[in-house]
């Protein structure tokens, strides 16, 4: 008995998809068999750190000075204790006379890229010849191009 090329293609596709039992038993008059389910892959959630997407535009922010690049991202951190060290990777900053830390992105922020930075605040006390860390905190912040974002501690 000769089979048509369309039938051979259909059988090949059904075997490749794992549906072979469904069509063969229907052709033989038996009850239909549900197709095999593909193996489920479990992926870890991929996304920004918690608290950045929902809080980005709810945080207080204001326009950057006119002499800066229009896509520069800036961050002001308020209420940080006097002896604290504040560091943010890929940002330059200083403690101002107003007792706030002022940070600025090293390069203009590129559109389409989430600009998420970790703000690391550490207070160290020197005693008995070595440093003792009494406060260590990391917060995650998303910068907005052309805006100064305020962060309070």
Secondary structure, DSSP 8 states (H G I E B T S, - for coil): ----HHHHHHHHHHHHHT-HHHHHHHHHT-----------------SS-TTSTTTTTTS-EEE--TTS-TT--EEEEES--TTEEEE-TTEEEEE-TTS-EEEEESS---TTS--EEEEEEEEEEEETTEEEEEEEEEEEEE--TTEEEEEE-
